[in-house]
Amino acid sequence: MLRRLIVALAAASALGISFCPTDAWARRTRAAVTDGVPSWDVTASCRAASSIAFGQTPTERLKSCLDSEQRTREELNKNWSTFVAADRIACVKSLTFSPTYTELATCLEMRRDLKNSRDAKPADTKTPGQAVKP
């Protein structure tokens, strides 16, 4: 259920790209080229998410979301330097409308995994016992 909520927030975020004020975009871009994770207030995103989630009270959902975002930010802080600078910049730029650390982590991980899959050597496709041609 939380994944569906995150996907919904990501979709809403993607739709907001064209509405991003230039100064906010510039601040996030500068933050991406520094050595630290951007500082975002995710309260509005979590409040919106808590209003549509099910299973807990809105207050519990808000707290759960904020706690999750804080854990994700801490994890990003630990691993920030392991992500390529160009990926950090691109991901921060892409999150223009009420960004979250979960979306940032997802973007960075997807870019890293895509690069790793492209760099991977193709698997050996011969079947066991098949003779190798000289």
Biotite code that builds the C-alpha atoms (Angstrom):
import biotite.structure as struc

atoms = struc.array([
    struc.Atom([0.000, 0.000, 0.000], chain_id="A", res_id=1, res_name="MET", atom_name="CA", element="C"),
    struc.Atom([2.834, 2.396, 0.861], chain_id="A", res_id=2, res_name="LEU", atom_name="CA", element="C"),
    struc.Atom([4.443, 1.659, -2.514], chain_id="A", res_id=3, res_name="ARG", atom_name="CA", element="C"),
    struc.Atom([1.233, 2.661, -4.317], chain_id="A", res_id=4, res_name="ARG", atom_name="CA", element="C"),
    struc.Atom([1.205, 5.862, -2.331], chain_id="A", res_id=5, res_name="LEU", atom_name="CA", element="C"),
    struc.Atom([4.825, 6.565, -3.219], chain_id="A", res_id=6, res_name="ILE", atom_name="CA", element="C"),
    struc.Atom([4.113, 5.888, -6.896], chain_id="A", res_id=7, res_name="VAL", atom_name="CA", element="C"),
    struc.Atom([1.132, 8.238, -6.742], chain_id="A", res_id=8, res_name="ALA", atom_name="CA", element="C"),
    struc.Atom([3.288, 10.939, -5.165], chain_id="A", res_id=9, res_name="LEU", atom_name="CA", element="C"),
    struc.Atom([5.984, 10.381, -7.787], chain_id="A", res_id=10, res_name="ALA", atom_name="CA", element="C"),
    struc.Atom([3.425, 10.757, -10.564], chain_id="A", res_id=11, res_name="ALA", atom_name="CA", element="C"),
    struc.Atom([2.092, 13.952, -9.018], chain_id="A", res_id=12, res_name="ALA", atom_name="CA", element="C"),
    struc.Atom([5.643, 15.200, -8.671], chain_id="A", res_id=13, res_name="SER", atom_name="CA", element="C"),
    struc.Atom([6.384, 14.469, -12.325], chain_id="A", res_id=14, res_name="ALA", atom_name="CA", element="C"),
    struc.Atom([3.329, 16.441, -13.375], chain_id="A", res_id=15, res_name="LEU", atom_name="CA", element="C"),
    struc.Atom([4.549, 19.445, -11.421], chain_id="A", res_id=16, res_name="GLY", atom_name="CA", element="C"),
    struc.Atom([7.857, 19.741, -13.264], chain_id="A", res_id=17, res_name="ILE", atom_name="CA", element="C"),
    struc.Atom([6.713, 22.560, -15.540], chain_id="A", res_id=18, res_name="SER", atom_name="CA", element="C"),
    struc.Atom([5.405, 24.564, -12.565], chain_id="A", res_id=19, res_name="PHE", atom_name="CA", element="C"),
    struc.Atom([8.695, 24.720, -10.682], chain_id="A", res_id=20, res_name="CYS", atom_name="CA", element="C"),
    struc.Atom([9.915, 28.223, -9.896], chain_id="A", res_id=21, res_name="PRO", atom_name="CA", element="C"),
    struc.Atom([13.354, 28.875, -11.379], chain_id="A", res_id=22, res_name="THR", atom_name="CA", element="C"),
    struc.Atom([14.937, 29.939, -8.083], chain_id="A", res_id=23, res_name="ASP", atom_name="CA", element="C"),
    struc.Atom([13.831, 26.738, -6.324], chain_id="A", res_id=24, res_name="ALA", atom_name="CA", element="C"),
    struc.Atom([15.172, 24.688, -9.232], chain_id="A", res_id=25, res_name="TRP", atom_name="CA", element="C"),
    struc.Atom([18.507, 26.492, -9.026], chain_id="A", res_id=26, res_name="ALA", atom_name="CA", element="C"),
    struc.Atom([18.767, 25.943, -5.258], chain_id="A", res_id=27, res_name="ARG", atom_name="CA", element="C"),
    struc.Atom([18.142, 22.200, -5.622], chain_id="A", res_id=28, res_name="ARG", atom_name="CA", element="C"),
    struc.Atom([20.644, 21.957, -8.474], chain_id="A", res_id=29, res_name="THR", atom_name="CA", element="C"),
    struc.Atom([23.350, 23.674, -6.421], chain_id="A", res_id=30, res_name="ARG", atom_name="CA", element="C"),
    struc.Atom([22.585, 21.348, -3.514], chain_id="A", res_id=31, res_name="ALA", atom_name="CA", element="C"),
    struc.Atom([23.029, 18.343, -5.792], chain_id="A", res_id=32, res_name="ALA", atom_name="CA", element="C"),
    struc.Atom([26.563, 19.287, -6.761], chain_id="A", res_id=33, res_name="VAL", atom_name="CA", element="C"),
    struc.Atom([27.671, 19.717, -3.164], chain_id="A", res_id=34, res_name="THR", atom_name="CA", element="C"),
    struc.Atom([28.667, 16.817, -0.996], chain_id="A", res_id=35, res_name="ASP", atom_name="CA", element="C"),
    struc.Atom([25.411, 16.623, 0.904], chain_id="A", res_id=36, res_name="GLY", atom_name="CA", element="C"),
    struc.Atom([21.840, 15.496, 0.516], chain_id="A", res_id=37, res_name="VAL", atom_name="CA", element="C"),
    struc.Atom([19.483, 18.433, -0.121], chain_id="A", res_id=38, res_name="PRO", atom_name="CA", element="C"),
    struc.Atom([17.433, 19.625, 2.850], chain_id="A", res_id=39, res_name="SER", atom_name="CA", element="C"),
    struc.Atom([13.766, 19.408, 2.043], chain_id="A", res_id=40, res_name="TRP", atom_name="CA", element="C"),
    struc.Atom([10.684, 19.903, 4.168], chain_id="A", res_id=41, res_name="ASP", atom_name="CA", element="C"),
    struc.Atom([8.664, 16.793, 3.372], chain_id="A", res_id=42, res_name="VAL", atom_name="CA", element="C"),
    struc.Atom([5.816, 17.686, 5.713], chain_id="A", res_id=43, res_name="THR", atom_name="CA", element="C"),
    struc.Atom([3.478, 18.780, 2.898], chain_id="A", res_id=44, res_name="ALA", atom_name="CA", element="C"),
    struc.Atom([4.115, 15.581, 0.941], chain_id="A", res_id=45, res_name="SER", atom_name="CA", element="C"),
    struc.Atom([3.572, 13.424, 4.010], chain_id="A", res_id=46, res_name="CYS", atom_name="CA", element="C"),
    struc.Atom([0.466, 15.367, 4.965], chain_id="A", res_id=47, res_name="ARG", atom_name="CA", element="C"),
    struc.Atom([-0.965, 14.810, 1.480], chain_id="A", res_id=48, res_name="ALA", atom_name="CA", element="C"),
    struc.Atom([-0.024, 11.138, 1.613], chain_id="A", res_id=49, res_name="ALA", atom_name="CA", element="C"),
    struc.Atom([-1.561, 10.711, 5.063], chain_id="A", res_id=50, res_name="SER", atom_name="CA", element="C"),
    struc.Atom([-4.853, 12.120, 3.862], chain_id="A", res_id=51, res_name="SER", atom_name="CA", element="C"),
    struc.Atom([-5.316, 9.361, 1.285], chain_id="A", res_id=52, res_name="ILE", atom_name="CA", element="C"),
    struc.Atom([-3.692, 6.341, 2.969], chain_id="A", res_id=53, res_name="ALA", atom_name="CA", element="C"),
    struc.Atom([-5.676, 3.704, 4.829], chain_id="A", res_id=54, res_name="PHE", atom_name="CA", element="C"),
    struc.Atom([-5.175, 1.608, 7.947], chain_id="A", res_id=55, res_name="GLY", atom_name="CA", element="C"),
    struc.Atom([-4.137, 4.203, 10.544], chain_id="A", res_id=56, res_name="GLN", atom_name="CA", element="C"),
    struc.Atom([-5.339, 7.552, 11.812], chain_id="A", res_id=57, res_name="THR", atom_name="CA", element="C"),
    struc.Atom([-4.154, 10.566, 9.791], chain_id="A", res_id=58, res_name="PRO", atom_name="CA", element="C"),
    struc.Atom([-1.830, 11.546, 12.643], chain_id="A", res_id=59, res_name="THR", atom_name="CA", element="C"),
    struc.Atom([-0.289, 8.063, 12.754], chain_id="A", res_id=60, res_name="GLU", atom_name="CA", element="C"),
    struc.Atom([0.098, 8.030, 8.972], chain_id="A", res_id=61, res_name="ARG", atom_name="CA", element="C"),
    struc.Atom([1.759, 11.460, 9.013], chain_id="A", res_id=62, res_name="LEU", atom_name="CA", element="C"),
    struc.Atom([4.211, 10.380, 11.732], chain_id="A", res_id=63, res_name="LYS", atom_name="CA", element="C"),
    struc.Atom([4.946, 7.130, 9.912], chain_id="A", res_id=64, res_name="SER", atom_name="CA", element="C"),
    struc.Atom([5.634, 8.978, 6.671], chain_id="A", res_id=65, res_name="CYS", atom_name="CA", element="C"),
    struc.Atom([7.870, 11.566, 8.334], chain_id="A", res_id=66, res_name="LEU", atom_name="CA", element="C"),
    struc.Atom([9.794, 8.815, 10.153], chain_id="A", res_id=67, res_name="ASP", atom_name="CA", element="C"),
    struc.Atom([10.239, 6.895, 6.908], chain_id="A", res_id=68, res_name="SER", atom_name="CA", element="C"),
    struc.Atom([11.467, 9.994, 5.094], chain_id="A", res_id=69, res_name="GLU", atom_name="CA", element="C"),
    struc.Atom([13.937, 10.721, 7.917], chain_id="A", res_id=70, res_name="GLN", atom_name="CA", element="C"),
    struc.Atom([15.324, 7.152, 7.738], chain_id="A", res_id=71, res_name="ARG", atom_name="CA", element="C"),
    struc.Atom([15.630, 7.446, 3.964], chain_id="A", res_id=72, res_name="THR", atom_name="CA", element="C"),
    struc.Atom([17.455, 10.788, 4.284], chain_id="A", res_id=73, res_name="ARG", atom_name="CA", element="C"),
    struc.Atom([19.874, 9.280, 6.809], chain_id="A", res_id=74, res_name="GLU", atom_name="CA", element="C"),
    struc.Atom([20.554, 6.373, 4.437], chain_id="A", res_id=75, res_name="GLU", atom_name="CA", element="C"),
    struc.Atom([21.112, 8.815, 1.562], chain_id="A", res_id=76, res_name="LEU", atom_name="CA", element="C"),
    struc.Atom([23.548, 10.763, 3.742], chain_id="A", res_id=77, res_name="ASN", atom_name="CA", element="C"),
    struc.Atom([25.577, 7.603, 4.335], chain_id="A", res_id=78, res_name="LYS", atom_name="CA", element="C"),
    struc.Atom([25.662, 6.681, 0.638], chain_id="A", res_id=79, res_name="ASN", atom_name="CA", element="C"),
    struc.Atom([25.607, 10.115, -1.062], chain_id="A", res_id=80, res_name="TRP", atom_name="CA", element="C"),
    struc.Atom([29.208, 9.991, -2.284], chain_id="A", res_id=81, res_name="SER", atom_name="CA", element="C"),
    struc.Atom([28.664, 6.566, -3.874], chain_id="A", res_id=82, res_name="THR", atom_name="CA", element="C"),
    struc.Atom([26.269, 8.037, -6.432], chain_id="A", res_id=83, res_name="PHE", atom_name="CA", element="C"),
    struc.Atom([27.683, 9.660, -9.559], chain_id="A", res_id=84, res_name="VAL", atom_name="CA", element="C"),
    struc.Atom([27.501, 13.477, -9.398], chain_id="A", res_id=85, res_name="ALA", atom_name="CA", element="C"),
    struc.Atom([25.662, 13.670, -12.733], chain_id="A", res_id=86, res_name="ALA", atom_name="CA", element="C"),
    struc.Atom([23.016, 11.290, -11.374], chain_id="A", res_id=87, res_name="ASP", atom_name="CA", element="C"),
    struc.Atom([22.658, 13.329, -8.183], chain_id="A", res_id=88, res_name="ARG", atom_name="CA", element="C"),
    struc.Atom([22.132, 16.478, -10.254], chain_id="A", res_id=89, res_name="ILE", atom_name="CA", element="C"),
    struc.Atom([19.670, 14.838, -12.641], chain_id="A", res_id=90, res_name="ALA", atom_name="CA", element="C"),
    struc.Atom([17.630, 13.283, -9.854], chain_id="A", res_id=91, res_name="CYS", atom_name="CA", element="C"),
    struc.Atom([17.435, 16.476, -7.806], chain_id="A", res_id=92, res_name="VAL", atom_name="CA", element="C"),
    struc.Atom([16.425, 18.427, -10.924], chain_id="A", res_id=93, res_name="LYS", atom_name="CA", element="C"),
    struc.Atom([13.682, 15.906, -11.695], chain_id="A", res_id=94, res_name="SER", atom_name="CA", element="C"),
    struc.Atom([12.058, 16.338, -8.279], chain_id="A", res_id=95, res_name="LEU", atom_name="CA", element="C"),
    struc.Atom([10.560, 19.757, -8.660], chain_id="A", res_id=96, res_name="THR", atom_name="CA", element="C"),
    struc.Atom([7.166, 19.573, -6.970], chain_id="A", res_id=97, res_name="PHE", atom_name="CA", element="C"),
    struc.Atom([7.158, 18.697, -3.278], chain_id="A", res_id=98, res_name="SER", atom_name="CA", element="C"),
    struc.Atom([10.192, 16.386, -3.453], chain_id="A", res_id=99, res_name="PRO", atom_name="CA", element="C"),
    struc.Atom([10.724, 13.492, -1.067], chain_id="A", res_id=100, res_name="THR", atom_name="CA", element="C"),
    struc.Atom([13.800, 11.570, -0.037], chain_id="A", res_id=101, res_name="TYR", atom_name="CA", element="C"),
    struc.Atom([12.101, 8.329, -1.054], chain_id="A", res_id=102, res_name="THR", atom_name="CA", element="C"),
    struc.Atom([11.744, 9.628, -4.619], chain_id="A", res_id=103, res_name="GLU", atom_name="CA", element="C"),
    struc.Atom([15.346, 10.828, -4.620], chain_id="A", res_id=104, res_name="LEU", atom_name="CA", element="C"),
    struc.Atom([16.628, 7.467, -3.387], chain_id="A", res_id=105, res_name="ALA", atom_name="CA", element="C"),
    struc.Atom([14.523, 5.641, -5.966], chain_id="A", res_id=106, res_name="THR", atom_name="CA", element="C"),
    struc.Atom([15.817, 7.846, -8.786], chain_id="A", res_id=107, res_name="CYS", atom_name="CA", element="C"),
    struc.Atom([19.455, 7.405, -7.744], chain_id="A", res_id=108, res_name="LEU", atom_name="CA", element="C"),
    struc.Atom([19.094, 3.645, -7.320], chain_id="A", res_id=109, res_name="GLU", atom_name="CA", element="C"),
    struc.Atom([17.376, 3.247, -10.696], chain_id="A", res_id=110, res_name="MET", atom_name="CA", element="C"),
    struc.Atom([20.103, 5.234, -12.470], chain_id="A", res_id=111, res_name="ARG", atom_name="CA", element="C"),
    struc.Atom([22.820, 3.231, -10.719], chain_id="A", res_id=112, res_name="ARG", atom_name="CA", element="C"),
    struc.Atom([21.141, -0.096, -11.487], chain_id="A", res_id=113, res_name="ASP", atom_name="CA", element="C"),
    struc.Atom([20.596, 0.845, -15.119], chain_id="A", res_id=114, res_name="LEU", atom_name="CA", element="C"),
    struc.Atom([24.257, 1.786, -15.492], chain_id="A", res_id=115, res_name="LYS", atom_name="CA", element="C"),
    struc.Atom([25.324, -1.446, -13.776], chain_id="A", res_id=116, res_name="ASN", atom_name="CA", element="C"),
    struc.Atom([23.121, -3.538, -16.062], chain_id="A", res_id=117, res_name="SER", atom_name="CA", element="C"),
    struc.Atom([24.561, -1.830, -19.144], chain_id="A", res_id=118, res_name="ARG", atom_name="CA", element="C"),
    struc.Atom([28.112, -2.377, -17.897], chain_id="A", res_id=119, res_name="ASP", atom_name="CA", element="C"),
    struc.Atom([27.553, -6.031, -17.004], chain_id="A", res_id=120, res_name="ALA", atom_name="CA", element="C"),
    struc.Atom([29.111, -8.604, -19.251], chain_id="A", res_id=121, res_name="LYS", atom_name="CA", element="C"),
    struc.Atom([26.605, -10.786, -21.092], chain_id="A", res_id=122, res_name="PRO", atom_name="CA", element="C"),
    struc.Atom([26.034, -14.157, -19.499], chain_id="A", res_id=123, res_name="ALA", atom_name="CA", element="C"),
    struc.Atom([27.701, -17.203, -21.006], chain_id="A", res_id=124, res_name="ASP", atom_name="CA", element="C"),
    struc.Atom([24.993, -18.576, -23.284], chain_id="A", res_id=125, res_name="THR", atom_name="CA", element="C"),
    struc.Atom([26.484, -21.951, -24.186], chain_id="A", res_id=126, res_name="LYS", atom_name="CA", element="C"),
    struc.Atom([24.849, -24.966, -22.647], chain_id="A", res_id=127, res_name="THR", atom_name="CA", element="C"),
    struc.Atom([26.761, -27.324, -20.366], chain_id="A", res_id=128, res_name="PRO", atom_name="CA", element="C"),
    struc.Atom([28.706, -29.936, -22.292], chain_id="A", res_id=129, res_name="GLY", atom_name="CA", element="C"),
    struc.Atom([28.645, -27.914, -25.498], chain_id="A", res_id=130, res_name="GLN", atom_name="CA", element="C"),
    struc.Atom([31.967, -27.982, -27.304], chain_id="A", res_id=131, res_name="ALA", atom_name="CA", element="C"),
    struc.Atom([33.799, -24.730, -27.752], chain_id="A", res_id=132, res_name="VAL", atom_name="CA", element="C"),
    struc.Atom([34.843, -24.038, -31.337], chain_id="A", res_id=133, res_name="LYS", atom_name="CA", element="C"),
    struc.Atom([38.553, -23.376, -31.731], chain_id="A", res_id=134, res_name="PRO", atom_name="CA", element="C"),
])
